[in-house]
Amino acid sequence: MFNTKRLDLAIKFATKAHEGQYRKTEKISYISHPLTVALYLTDALKDADFPEKTKENMVVAAILHDVWEDTDHDLNDIEEAFGKDVRNLVEWASEPDKTKTWQERKQHTIDAVKHAPIEAKYIVCADKTHNLTSIMNDYEKMGDEIWKSFRMDVKSQEWYFREVAKSLVYSLEHPPEFFVQYQKLVDESFKRIKE
């Protein structure tokens, strides 16, 4: 059973950190993203073979996964509040340098995920699953107009989501079903866009 007090602290920490931030296409509070990622991850971890404390750290890190990347907080703030394990997971799941180009940042993620611990791969998978699901929901409403909300076109977006899918399963003999489902989501999503 997760320490609900710790989860509550993580939610409050992330909510304050992301205050005033919104998702790309709709004026929805940004905190909806890390909370949804944490829900996806919690569901994926039901049958996963990790100790309960590890699962809890993964969910806490999912809630905080964009704090270092997108707010004024640094990794030391996260470690001080939630411990070294959570800090490390957030570091694996984040883009460290926002001054780099979109291509450089995404390539860094693709390369990092290849060699990330399986716990971090789960967080990245939940993150990308929610990002792509959100894009597809908006695509249904907006059509190709949606790509104007992003820095790169649909071809670049497809490249990124597909490469992340490859990195998630890299060197895994038996990838978790969660990763397999993400690959299916990528395939189905970009097939729909091309129709």
Helices and strands as residue ranges (DSSP letters): H 4-17, H 32-44, H 52-64, H 67-70, H 75-82, H 84-92, H 102-115, H 118-142, G 143-149, H 154-169, H 177-194
